[in-house]
Amino acid sequence: MFEGIKCYSSKNDIFAILVFVMQKILLVFLGVLWSSLLFGQNTLGLGEEKKAASDQEEKEMPKVDQYKIISVAGDTTFVDTTLTIRKDYKFNYLRRDDFGLLPFSNIGQSYTKLTEDFKDVQLMPLLGARATRFTFLRVEDIFYYEVPTPFTDLMFRTTFEQGQLLDAFFTSNISPQINFSIAHKGMHSLGKYQHVRTKQSSFRATFSYHTKNKRYHLNSHFIGQILPAEQNGGLTELSNEQFGSKDKEFKDRNVLDVKYEDAERKLRAKRFYVQHHFNLIQGDSVGNHQVQLGHVFNFTDEEYYFDQAQAFSDYGTSFSSAEIKDLTAFQEVSNRFFANYKNPLFGKVEFRVRHTHYNYGYKRALYLEQGNIPNRLKGDVVSVGAAYRKQIGGFRLNGEAMINTVGGMDGNYLRATASYKIDPQNSIAAGIATNSRRPNYNFILYQSDYKNYNWYNDFKNVQKQVLHFKLRSERWANLDVDYARIHNYTYFSLDKPSQKEEVDSIMTPKQYGGDVHYFKIKANREFSFGRFALDNTLLYQKVLHGAAVFHVPDIVTRNTLYYSNYLFHRNLFMQTGFTFNYFNSYYADGYDPVMSEYYVQDREKLQGFSRLDFFLNAKVQTARIFFKVENLTTLVDGNGHYAASHEPYRDWVIRFGLVWNFFW
């Protein structure tokens, strides 16, 4: 729709572009208004209710809080069809607030992380290929539903050249005891540069059941996902100079040469999950004096591919110069059994036992001059642990701990939080998390047709301790403070090869001998001035020790100035404004296409830069329309910014889409 728009710098051309943009905005809004007249939906918004009426009959629609969303931990929220600035922040490829993430040039490629969060705990290593995992949903990201009528959520957004993004979701209760949901997320984007085409096909389904007396509950889900992406190795040295020159001759990014055009990475993943429990003793109406027995089954299967038609000399010699075909496979099957007791005096106590079978590796073993590389890491682990929860008024205490007791994979974690809800607008929380586990599998064992990408390491457990504090206050501010200490921090770096090679550096897994100490504080506050508002998020972070192996910018900010109002006799709610993002210069991690991993480097500093986006969003009944002009500053100054070494950042672009909820 906007393929004819190009970047111009003269005032007349910019004015013509703005006129064109406003014409398109008007057409979109008129189309939505016309659709609402023809296919008017009953409005179900947070804090608002309307009755649907016809000439023959009057029927009261269910309230919005009857459309329940239930997390894997059992916490319940409900469907929210309002339009807020938070919805604008979440209207992206990930469908969550992407503050602290710097996207690559094409949607679905990867992100540079401008900040880090170490509060997550695990007992077992993960496959790796971290650059592919931003869109993958963990167990904690899956929700279950309970709805009085069928409910649909449709999300559409434009991408970059010859493609679209569509996420379609449907849920319904067959009966008050049975619910199912089904969803598919599909994406295709050609991109502006050579050989950066990305795709996605993700299917997810959930099923929930409970007996009429609610003694037995079952939640289950399945996820299947394919994430292919073409790899080009980044811009060549000459193209970097041409890109940095901001010469109009290179405004067509397709003329810039890339290092190669014959490689692709792909992540295939699927997971089948079942969580069910039986109330051996039902307890009273609020579940006190309850005895519960339960079981959790989790089957995960993942495969990471890297294919290249011709070996690329910068990665060193290969076993086969004609074609590179790398395949890493990983499976994990776990069964966790638990029993808990809930008492109004002592709270809720739970005991857990888990068995995990893991199988990671390759089809063949390698026998090389520098040592033998096995083909598989495989074994069984038994873990035991406990959890505790207690609530007294506004005070809430949570804690859990587990340790691997049997098997060759040491690991343990402990986390505890205490929170207090002062009133509906103010709450505080503090917590601690400690975790010891093996590094991800691809740090320990990796095989490739590239000779330099083969290793087997006996790394020690990565040990981390995290203290965190949280304040939520509508009057003062939202504040998050984290302090982390990581021992045996594991990372990739580019090192000179020990043997004579025709390459300057090779990818090398390493473990830091000292401790990394990392501190960050993030504050958020919105100020309102009538119909105007200014939403501010400021992040300050500092690596107190270990800055040689762990790099983040000191400052990351996001500031949004916007205007809100109702139009057309309150049939349309609108928000429009500007969002300003900034981070300072630092040595950002580089991106390795072979492994889809990041490596620490101190050769090329990522120059910090600011981004200015214009948005105009609207809500008509249960449809929310999003229109955005991204990276406005490059219209005048041009774009010479990068997302990572040799990976250019996006030029200015016009994008739009919508989220539409249907209550049947």
C-alpha positions as CSV (number, residue, x, y, z in Angstrom):
1,M,0.0,0.0,0.0
2,F,2.9,2.3,0.8
3,E,5.5,0.8,-1.5
4,G,5.5,4.0,-3.6
5,I,6.6,6.2,-0.8
6,K,10.3,7.0,-0.7
7,C,12.5,9.0,1.6
8,Y,12.9,12.7,0.7
9,S,14.5,15.6,2.5
10,S,13.0,18.7,1.0
11,K,10.2,20.5,2.8
12,N,7.8,20.2,-0.2
13,D,8.3,16.4,-0.4
14,I,7.9,15.9,3.3
15,F,4.7,18.0,3.2
16,A,3.4,15.8,0.3
17,I,4.2,12.7,2.3
18,L,2.3,14.0,5.4
19,V,-0.7,14.8,3.2
20,F,-0.6,11.3,1.7
21,V,-0.3,9.8,5.2
22,M,-3.3,11.8,6.5
23,Q,-5.4,10.7,3.5
24,K,-4.6,7.0,4.3
25,I,-5.5,7.5,8.0
26,L,-8.8,9.0,7.0
27,L,-9.5,6.1,4.6
28,V,-8.7,3.6,7.3
29,F,-11.0,5.3,9.9
30,L,-13.8,5.7,7.4
31,G,-13.6,2.1,6.4
32,V,-13.7,1.0,10.1
33,L,-16.7,3.3,10.8
34,W,-18.5,1.9,7.8
35,S,-17.8,-1.6,8.9
36,S,-19.1,-0.9,12.3
37,L,-22.3,0.4,10.9
38,L,-22.8,-2.7,8.8
39,F,-21.5,-5.3,11.2
40,G,-21.9,-3.4,14.6
41,Q,-20.5,-5.4,17.5
42,N,-21.6,-5.1,21.0
43,T,-19.1,-3.0,23.0
44,L,-17.4,-4.9,25.8
45,G,-14.7,-2.7,27.2
46,L,-12.9,-2.5,30.6
47,G,-15.3,-0.6,32.8
48,E,-18.1,-0.3,30.3
49,E,-21.1,-2.4,29.4
50,K,-23.8,-2.1,26.8
51,K,-27.0,-4.0,26.0
52,A,-27.5,-5.4,22.6
53,A,-31.1,-4.9,21.5
54,S,-33.1,-5.6,18.4
55,D,-36.7,-4.8,17.3
56,Q,-37.8,-8.2,18.3
57,E,-36.0,-8.9,21.6
58,E,-33.7,-7.4,24.2
59,K,-30.8,-9.5,25.4
60,E,-28.2,-8.5,28.0
61,M,-24.7,-9.5,27.0
62,P,-22.4,-11.1,29.5
63,K,-20.1,-8.8,31.5
64,V,-16.5,-8.5,30.4
65,D,-15.2,-9.9,33.7
66,Q,-16.9,-13.2,32.8
67,Y,-14.4,-13.7,30.0
68,K,-11.6,-15.1,32.2
69,I,-8.0,-15.6,31.4
70,I,-6.2,-18.1,33.7
71,S,-2.4,-18.4,34.0
72,V,-0.6,-21.7,34.6
73,A,-0.2,-20.6,38.2
74,G,-3.9,-20.2,38.6
75,D,-4.0,-16.3,38.6
76,T,-7.1,-14.9,36.9
77,T,-7.6,-11.8,34.8
78,F,-10.2,-11.0,32.1
79,V,-10.4,-9.8,28.5
80,D,-9.5,-6.1,28.1
81,T,-10.6,-4.3,24.9
82,T,-9.7,-0.8,26.0
83,L,-7.2,1.3,24.1
84,T,-4.3,2.6,26.3
85,I,-0.7,3.6,25.6
86,R,0.3,0.2,27.0
87,K,-1.6,-1.4,24.1
88,D,0.5,0.6,21.7
89,Y,3.7,-0.6,23.3
90,K,2.4,-4.2,22.9
91,F,1.3,-3.9,19.3
92,N,4.4,-5.5,17.7
93,Y,5.7,-8.8,16.5
94,L,6.2,-10.2,20.0
95,R,2.8,-8.9,21.3
96,R,4.4,-7.7,24.5
97,D,6.2,-4.5,25.6
98,D,9.5,-4.5,23.7
99,F,11.2,-1.8,25.8
100,G,15.0,-2.7,25.9
101,L,15.0,-4.6,22.6
102,L,16.5,-3.2,19.4
103,P,15.1,-5.0,16.4
104,F,17.1,-5.9,13.3
105,S,16.2,-4.6,9.9
106,N,13.5,-7.2,9.2
107,I,10.7,-8.4,11.4
108,G,11.4,-11.9,12.7
109,Q,15.2,-11.7,12.4
110,S,16.4,-11.0,15.9
111,Y,16.9,-8.3,18.5
112,T,19.9,-6.7,20.3
113,K,19.1,-6.8,24.0
114,L,19.8,-3.4,25.6
115,T,19.1,-4.8,29.1
116,E,19.1,-8.2,30.8
117,D,16.9,-9.9,33.4
118,F,18.5,-12.7,35.5
119,K,15.5,-13.4,37.8
120,D,14.4,-16.5,35.8
121,V,15.4,-19.8,37.3
122,Q,15.9,-23.2,35.7
123,L,17.1,-26.6,36.8
124,M,18.2,-27.9,33.4
125,P,20.1,-26.3,30.4
126,L,18.3,-25.2,27.3
127,L,19.1,-25.9,23.7
128,G,20.5,-22.5,22.9
129,A,20.1,-20.5,19.6
130,R,19.0,-17.6,21.8
131,A,18.6,-15.2,18.8
132,T,15.6,-17.2,17.6
133,R,13.7,-17.4,20.9
134,F,12.1,-14.0,21.3
135,T,8.8,-15.1,19.9
136,F,8.7,-18.6,21.4
137,L,6.1,-19.0,24.1
138,R,7.2,-20.7,27.3
139,V,4.9,-22.7,29.6
140,E,4.4,-19.5,31.7
141,D,3.3,-17.6,28.6
142,I,0.3,-19.9,27.9
143,F,-3.1,-19.0,29.3
144,Y,-6.3,-20.9,29.7
145,Y,-9.8,-19.6,29.4
146,E,-13.3,-19.7,30.7
147,V,-15.9,-17.8,28.6
148,P,-19.7,-17.5,28.6
149,T,-19.8,-17.1,24.8
150,P,-17.2,-17.8,22.1
151,F,-14.5,-15.2,21.9
152,T,-12.1,-14.3,19.1
153,D,-9.0,-12.2,19.0
154,L,-7.6,-11.2,15.6
155,M,-4.3,-9.3,15.2
156,F,-3.0,-8.0,11.8
157,R,0.0,-5.9,11.0
158,T,2.0,-5.0,7.9
159,T,5.6,-6.1,7.6
160,F,8.5,-5.1,5.3
161,E,7.8,-5.8,1.6
162,Q,5.6,-8.7,0.3
163,G,4.2,-10.0,3.5
164,Q,1.9,-9.6,6.5
165,L,1.6,-10.7,10.1
166,L,-1.6,-12.3,11.3
167,D,-2.3,-13.8,14.7
168,A,-5.8,-15.4,15.0
169,F,-7.2,-16.8,18.2
170,F,-10.5,-18.4,19.1
171,T,-11.8,-19.9,22.4
172,S,-15.1,-21.3,23.5
173,N,-16.7,-23.3,26.3
174,I,-18.4,-26.5,25.1
175,S,-20.0,-26.6,28.5
176,P,-19.3,-24.8,31.9
177,Q,-16.7,-27.6,32.6
178,I,-14.9,-27.8,29.2
179,N,-13.0,-25.1,27.4
180,F,-10.8,-25.2,24.3
181,S,-8.8,-22.6,22.4
182,I,-7.0,-22.7,19.1
183,A,-4.7,-20.1,17.5
184,H,-2.3,-19.6,14.6
185,K,0.3,-17.0,14.1
186,G,1.6,-16.6,10.6
187,M,4.2,-14.1,9.2
188,H,6.1,-13.5,6.0
189,S,8.4,-10.5,5.3
190,L,10.8,-10.1,2.4
191,G,12.7,-7.2,4.1
192,K,14.5,-4.2,2.6
193,Y,18.0,-5.8,2.3
194,Q,19.2,-8.8,0.2
195,H,18.5,-12.2,1.5
196,V,16.8,-11.4,4.8
197,R,13.4,-13.0,4.1
198,T,11.7,-14.3,7.3
199,K,8.7,-16.5,7.9
200,Q,6.8,-17.9,10.9
201,S,4.1,-20.6,11.3
202,S,3.0,-21.1,14.9
203,F,0.1,-23.2,16.0
204,R,-1.1,-23.4,19.6
205,A,-4.1,-25.0,21.3
206,T,-5.3,-25.4,24.9
207,F,-7.9,-27.6,26.6
208,S,-9.3,-27.2,30.1
209,Y,-11.7,-29.4,32.0
210,H,-13.0,-29.7,35.6
211,T,-15.7,-31.9,37.1
212,K,-18.9,-30.4,38.3
213,N,-17.9,-30.6,41.9
214,K,-14.5,-29.2,40.9
215,R,-12.5,-31.9,42.6
216,Y,-10.6,-32.7,39.4
217,H,-9.0,-30.0,37.2
218,L,-7.0,-30.5,33.9
219,N,-5.2,-27.9,31.8
220,S,-3.3,-28.9,28.7
221,H,-1.7,-27.2,25.7
222,F,0.2,-28.0,22.5
223,I,2.5,-25.7,20.6
224,G,4.1,-26.3,17.2
225,Q,6.3,-23.7,15.7
226,I,8.6,-23.2,12.6
227,L,10.8,-20.2,12.3
228,P,12.9,-20.0,9.1
229,A,15.0,-17.0,8.3
230,E,17.4,-16.3,5.5
231,Q,20.9,-15.4,6.6
232,N,23.3,-13.0,4.8
233,G,26.1,-12.5,7.3
234,G,25.5,-8.7,7.4
235,L,26.8,-6.0,5.1
236,T,30.2,-6.2,3.4
237,E,32.9,-3.7,4.4
238,L,32.2,-1.6,1.3
239,S,28.4,-1.7,1.9
240,N,29.0,-0.5,5.5
241,E,30.8,2.5,4.1
242,Q,28.0,3.1,1.6
243,F,25.3,2.7,4.2
244,G,27.1,5.0,6.7
245,S,27.6,7.7,4.0
246,K,23.8,8.3,3.9
247,D,24.1,8.9,0.2
248,K,20.8,9.0,-1.7
249,E,22.3,6.7,-4.2
250,F,22.0,3.9,-1.6
251,K,18.4,4.7,-0.4
252,D,17.4,1.5,-2.2
253,R,18.8,-0.9,0.4
254,N,18.6,-3.8,-2.0
255,V,21.7,-2.4,-3.9
256,L,23.9,-2.9,-0.8
257,D,26.0,-6.1,-1.1
258,V,25.9,-8.7,1.7
259,K,28.4,-11.3,2.6
260,Y,26.5,-14.2,1.2
261,E,23.0,-15.1,-0.2
262,D,22.8,-18.8,0.2
263,A,22.2,-19.5,3.9
264,E,19.1,-20.2,6.1
265,R,18.6,-20.9,9.7
266,K,15.5,-22.7,11.0
267,L,14.1,-23.5,14.4
268,R,11.4,-26.2,14.7
269,A,9.9,-26.7,18.1
270,K,6.9,-28.4,19.6
271,R,5.7,-28.9,23.2
272,F,2.9,-31.0,24.7
273,Y,2.0,-30.0,28.3
274,V,-0.5,-31.5,30.8
275,Q,-1.2,-30.2,34.3
276,H,-3.9,-31.9,36.3
277,H,-4.7,-32.3,40.0
278,F,-7.3,-34.0,42.2
279,N,-8.6,-32.6,45.5
280,L,-8.3,-35.6,47.8
281,I,-9.9,-33.5,50.6
282,Q,-12.1,-30.7,49.1
283,G,-11.9,-28.3,52.0
284,D,-14.3,-25.5,52.7
285,S,-15.7,-23.0,50.2
286,V,-12.4,-21.1,49.9
287,G,-10.2,-24.2,49.7
288,N,-9.0,-24.2,53.3
289,H,-8.0,-27.6,54.9
290,Q,-7.6,-28.8,51.3
291,V,-5.4,-31.8,50.3
292,Q,-4.4,-31.9,46.7
293,L,-2.5,-34.4,44.6
294,G,-1.3,-33.5,41.1
295,H,0.9,-34.3,38.1
296,V,2.6,-32.2,35.4
297,F,3.8,-33.7,32.2
298,N,6.0,-31.7,29.7
299,F,7.3,-33.0,26.4
300,T,9.6,-30.7,24.5
301,D,11.1,-31.4,21.1
302,E,13.4,-28.9,19.3
303,E,15.6,-28.9,16.2
304,Y,17.9,-26.2,15.0
305,Y,19.1,-26.1,11.4
306,F,21.7,-24.1,9.6
307,D,22.0,-24.7,5.8
308,Q,24.4,-23.0,3.4
309,A,25.0,-23.9,-0.3
310,Q,28.6,-22.9,-0.2
311,A,31.0,-22.7,2.7
312,F,31.9,-19.1,3.7
313,S,35.6,-18.6,4.1
314,D,35.3,-16.1,7.0
315,Y,34.1,-19.0,9.2
316,G,37.2,-21.0,8.5
317,T,37.7,-24.4,6.8
318,S,34.9,-26.9,6.6
319,F,34.5,-30.7,6.3
320,S,32.6,-30.2,3.1
321,S,33.2,-27.1,0.9
322,A,30.2,-27.8,-1.3
323,E,27.4,-27.6,1.2
324,I,26.9,-26.9,4.9
325,K,24.2,-28.8,6.7
326,D,24.1,-28.5,10.5
327,L,21.3,-30.1,12.6
328,T,21.1,-29.9,16.4
329,A,18.3,-32.0,18.0
330,F,17.0,-31.7,21.6
331,Q,14.3,-33.6,23.5
332,E,13.2,-33.3,27.1
333,V,10.5,-35.3,28.9
334,S,9.6,-34.4,32.5
335,N,7.1,-35.7,35.0
336,R,6.5,-33.8,38.2
337,F,4.3,-35.1,41.0
338,F,3.2,-32.9,43.8
339,A,1.0,-32.9,46.9
340,N,-0.1,-29.9,48.8
341,Y,-2.0,-28.9,51.9
342,K,-3.8,-25.6,52.5
343,N,-4.5,-24.4,56.0
344,P,-5.8,-20.9,57.0
345,L,-3.2,-20.7,59.8
346,F,-0.1,-22.0,58.1
347,G,-0.9,-21.2,54.5
348,K,-0.3,-23.6,51.5
349,V,2.6,-26.1,51.6
350,E,3.6,-28.2,48.6
351,F,6.1,-31.0,48.1
352,R,7.4,-31.9,44.7
353,V,9.3,-34.8,42.9
354,R,10.3,-34.5,39.3
355,H,11.9,-36.9,36.8
356,T,13.5,-35.5,33.7
357,H,14.9,-37.3,30.7
358,Y,17.1,-35.2,28.4
359,N,18.6,-36.1,25.0
360,Y,20.7,-33.5,23.1
361,G,23.1,-34.0,20.3
362,Y,24.0,-35.1,16.8
363,K,24.0,-38.2,14.7
364,R,27.7,-38.8,14.7
365,A,30.7,-38.5,17.0
366,L,33.9,-36.7,15.7
367,Y,37.5,-37.8,16.2
368,L,39.7,-34.8,15.6
369,E,43.4,-34.1,16.2
370,Q,42.5,-31.7,19.1
371,G,40.3,-34.2,20.8
372,N,37.2,-36.3,20.4
373,I,33.7,-34.7,20.2
374,P,30.9,-37.0,21.4
375,N,27.6,-37.0,19.6
376,R,25.2,-36.9,22.5
377,L,24.4,-35.6,26.0
378,K,21.8,-38.0,27.4
379,G,20.6,-39.0,30.9
380,D,18.0,-38.9,33.6
381,V,17.7,-36.5,36.5
382,V,15.5,-36.8,39.7
383,S,14.7,-33.5,41.5
384,V,12.9,-32.8,44.8
385,G,11.6,-29.6,46.2
386,A,8.9,-27.7,48.0
387,A,6.8,-24.5,47.7
388,Y,5.1,-22.3,50.2
389,R,2.4,-19.6,49.9
390,K,0.7,-17.5,52.6
391,Q,-1.5,-14.5,52.5
392,I,-2.7,-12.3,55.4
393,G,-4.7,-9.3,54.3
394,G,-2.6,-7.3,51.9
395,F,0.6,-9.2,52.9
396,R,1.6,-12.1,50.6
397,L,4.6,-14.5,50.9
398,N,5.7,-16.9,48.2
399,G,8.7,-19.3,48.1
400,E,9.9,-22.4,46.2
401,A,13.0,-24.4,46.0
402,M,14.2,-27.5,44.1
403,I,17.4,-29.5,43.7
404,N,18.7,-32.2,41.4
405,T,19.5,-35.2,43.6
406,V,20.1,-38.0,41.2
407,G,21.7,-37.9,37.8
408,G,24.7,-36.3,36.1
409,M,23.2,-32.8,35.8
410,D,23.7,-30.8,39.0
411,G,21.3,-27.9,39.6
412,N,19.2,-26.1,42.2
413,Y,17.2,-23.0,42.7
414,L,15.6,-21.0,45.5
415,R,13.3,-18.0,45.1
416,A,11.2,-16.1,47.5
417,T,9.1,-12.9,47.4
418,A,7.2,-10.9,49.9
419,S,4.7,-8.3,48.8
420,Y,2.3,-5.9,50.5
421,K,-0.7,-4.2,48.9
422,I,-1.0,-0.9,50.7
423,D,-4.2,0.1,48.9
424,P,-5.7,-0.5,45.4
425,Q,-3.2,2.1,43.9
426,N,0.0,1.2,45.8
427,S,2.0,-2.0,46.5
428,I,5.5,-3.0,47.2
429,A,7.4,-6.3,46.8
430,A,10.9,-7.6,47.4
431,G,12.5,-10.9,46.6
432,I,15.6,-13.1,46.2
433,A,16.5,-15.7,43.7
434,T,19.4,-18.1,43.6
435,N,20.1,-20.5,40.8
436,S,22.8,-23.0,39.9
437,R,22.7,-24.9,36.7
438,R,24.8,-26.0,33.7
439,P,25.2,-23.6,30.8
440,N,23.0,-24.1,27.7
441,Y,23.8,-27.3,25.8
442,N,25.4,-25.5,22.8
443,F,28.1,-24.1,25.2
444,I,29.0,-27.6,26.3
445,L,28.7,-29.6,23.0
446,Y,28.4,-28.4,19.5
447,Q,29.0,-29.9,16.0
448,S,29.1,-28.2,12.6
449,D,30.4,-28.8,9.1
450,Y,32.5,-25.7,9.9
451,K,35.6,-27.2,11.7
452,N,36.0,-24.2,14.1
453,Y,32.4,-24.8,15.4
454,N,33.1,-28.1,17.1
455,W,33.8,-28.4,20.8
456,Y,33.1,-30.3,23.9
457,N,33.5,-28.5,27.2
458,D,33.3,-29.5,30.9
459,F,32.0,-26.1,32.1
460,K,31.0,-25.5,35.7
461,N,27.6,-24.6,36.8
462,V,26.6,-20.9,36.3
463,Q,25.6,-19.6,39.7
464,K,23.6,-16.4,40.1
465,Q,22.1,-14.6,43.0
466,V,19.5,-11.8,42.4
467,L,17.9,-9.3,44.8
468,H,15.0,-7.3,43.4
469,F,12.6,-4.7,44.7
470,K,9.3,-3.5,43.1
471,L,7.1,-0.5,43.8
472,R,3.8,0.1,42.1
473,S,2.3,3.5,42.8
474,E,-0.1,5.5,40.7
475,R,0.7,8.6,42.8
476,W,4.5,8.3,42.8
477,A,6.0,6.0,40.2
478,N,6.5,2.4,39.2
479,L,10.0,1.4,40.3
480,D,12.0,-1.8,39.6
481,V,15.5,-2.3,41.2
482,D,17.6,-5.4,40.5
483,Y,21.1,-6.4,41.7
484,A,22.6,-9.6,40.3
485,R,25.8,-11.5,41.0
486,I,26.8,-14.2,38.4
487,H,29.6,-16.6,39.0
488,N,31.0,-18.7,36.2
489,Y,29.3,-16.4,33.6
490,T,29.3,-18.2,30.3
491,Y,29.5,-16.4,26.9
492,F,30.8,-16.6,23.4
493,S,33.6,-14.5,22.1
494,L,35.6,-14.0,18.9
495,D,39.2,-15.2,19.4
496,K,42.2,-15.7,17.2
497,P,42.6,-19.3,16.2
498,S,45.3,-21.3,18.0
499,Q,46.2,-23.1,14.8
500,K,47.0,-21.4,11.5
501,E,43.8,-20.4,9.8
502,E,42.9,-18.0,7.1
503,V,40.5,-16.2,9.4
504,D,41.0,-13.4,11.9
505,S,38.8,-14.9,14.6
506,I,36.6,-17.8,15.4
507,M,33.6,-18.3,17.6
508,T,34.6,-19.6,21.1
509,P,32.6,-20.6,24.1
510,K,34.1,-19.3,27.4
511,Q,33.5,-19.2,31.1
512,Y,34.5,-16.1,33.1
513,G,36.6,-16.9,36.1
514,G,35.5,-13.9,38.2
515,D,32.1,-12.6,39.2
516,V,29.8,-10.4,37.2
517,H,28.0,-7.8,39.3
518,Y,25.1,-6.0,37.6
519,F,22.8,-3.3,38.9
520,K,19.8,-1.7,37.2
521,I,16.9,0.6,38.2
522,K,13.9,1.3,36.0
523,A,11.3,3.9,36.7
524,N,8.0,4.6,35.0
525,R,5.7,7.5,35.6
526,E,2.9,9.1,33.5
527,F,1.9,12.7,33.9
528,S,-1.5,13.9,32.7
529,F,-2.5,17.4,31.6
530,G,-6.1,17.3,30.6
531,R,-6.4,15.3,27.4
532,F,-2.6,15.3,27.1
533,A,-0.3,12.8,28.8
534,L,3.4,12.2,29.0
535,D,4.5,8.6,29.7
536,N,8.2,8.2,30.8
537,T,10.3,5.1,31.2
538,L,13.9,5.5,32.3
539,L,16.4,2.7,32.8
540,Y,19.8,3.1,34.3
541,Q,22.1,0.1,34.6
542,K,25.8,-0.5,35.5
543,V,28.1,-3.4,35.3
544,L,30.0,-3.0,38.5
545,H,32.4,-5.9,37.9
546,G,33.0,-8.1,34.9
547,A,32.4,-5.3,32.2
548,A,34.9,-7.1,30.0
549,V,32.5,-9.9,29.3
550,F,29.1,-8.4,29.9
551,H,28.1,-5.3,28.0
552,V,24.9,-3.1,28.3
553,P,24.3,0.6,27.7
554,D,24.2,2.8,30.8
555,I,20.9,4.6,29.9
556,V,17.8,3.5,27.9
557,T,14.8,5.7,27.8
558,R,11.3,5.9,26.3
559,N,9.1,9.0,26.4
560,T,5.7,9.2,24.9
561,L,3.7,12.5,24.6
562,Y,0.1,11.8,23.4
563,Y,-3.4,13.2,23.2
564,S,-6.6,11.2,23.9
565,N,-10.2,12.1,23.0
566,Y,-13.6,10.8,21.9
567,L,-14.9,11.6,18.4
568,F,-18.1,11.0,16.4
569,H,-20.5,11.2,19.3
570,R,-18.2,9.1,21.4
571,N,-18.3,6.2,18.9
572,L,-14.5,6.5,18.3
573,F,-11.8,6.8,20.9
574,M,-8.5,8.2,19.6
575,Q,-4.9,8.4,20.9
576,T,-2.2,10.1,18.9
577,G,1.3,11.3,19.7
578,F,5.1,10.8,19.5
579,T,7.3,8.2,21.1
580,F,11.0,9.0,21.7
581,N,13.5,6.2,22.3
582,Y,17.2,6.6,23.2
583,F,20.2,4.6,24.4
584,N,23.8,5.6,24.7
585,S,26.8,4.1,22.8
586,Y,28.3,0.8,24.0
587,Y,30.0,-2.3,22.7
588,A,26.9,-4.3,21.8
589,D,27.2,-8.1,21.4
590,G,27.6,-9.3,17.8
591,Y,25.4,-11.8,16.0
592,D,26.6,-15.1,14.7
593,P,24.4,-16.5,12.0
594,V,25.7,-20.1,12.1
595,M,24.5,-20.7,15.7
596,S,22.0,-17.9,16.0
597,E,23.9,-16.8,19.0
598,Y,25.5,-13.6,20.4
599,Y,29.1,-13.1,21.1
600,V,30.9,-10.5,23.3
601,Q,33.1,-8.1,21.3
602,D,35.0,-4.9,21.9
603,R,36.0,-4.0,18.3
604,E,33.0,-2.0,17.1
605,K,31.1,0.3,19.3
606,L,27.3,0.5,18.6
607,Q,26.7,4.2,18.4
608,G,23.7,5.2,20.6
609,F,20.9,7.0,18.8
610,S,17.4,8.3,19.3
611,R,14.3,7.2,17.5
612,L,11.1,9.2,17.0
613,D,7.8,7.5,16.1
614,F,4.5,9.1,15.3
615,F,1.3,7.0,16.1
616,L,-2.4,7.5,15.6
617,N,-4.5,4.8,17.3
618,A,-8.3,4.5,17.5
619,K,-10.9,2.2,19.1
620,V,-14.3,1.6,17.5
621,Q,-16.4,-0.7,19.6
622,T,-14.2,-3.8,20.0
623,A,-11.7,-3.0,17.2
624,R,-8.5,-1.2,17.9
625,I,-6.7,0.4,14.9
626,F,-2.9,1.2,15.0
627,F,-1.1,3.5,12.6
628,K,2.6,4.3,13.0
629,V,5.3,6.2,11.2
630,E,8.5,4.6,12.6
631,N,11.9,6.3,12.8
632,L,10.8,9.8,11.7
633,T,14.2,11.4,12.3
634,T,15.7,9.5,9.3
635,L,13.4,11.5,7.0
636,V,15.6,14.5,7.5
637,D,19.0,13.2,8.7
638,G,19.1,9.9,6.9
639,N,19.9,6.6,8.5
640,G,23.4,5.3,9.3
641,H,22.4,3.5,12.5
642,Y,23.0,-0.2,13.3
643,A,21.2,-2.8,15.4
644,A,24.4,-4.9,15.7
645,S,27.8,-5.2,14.0
646,H,27.2,-5.2,10.2
647,E,23.5,-5.3,10.9
648,P,21.8,-2.0,9.9
649,Y,18.9,-0.6,11.7
650,R,15.5,0.1,10.1
651,D,14.8,3.1,7.9
652,W,11.7,5.1,8.3
653,V,8.6,3.2,7.4
654,I,4.8,3.5,7.6
655,R,3.0,0.5,9.2
656,F,-0.5,-0.1,10.4
657,G,-2.7,-2.9,11.7
658,L,-5.5,-3.7,14.0
659,V,-6.6,-5.9,16.9
660,W,-10.3,-6.9,16.7
661,N,-12.2,-8.8,19.4
662,F,-15.4,-10.6,18.7
663,F,-17.9,-11.8,21.3
664,W,-20.3,-14.2,19.6
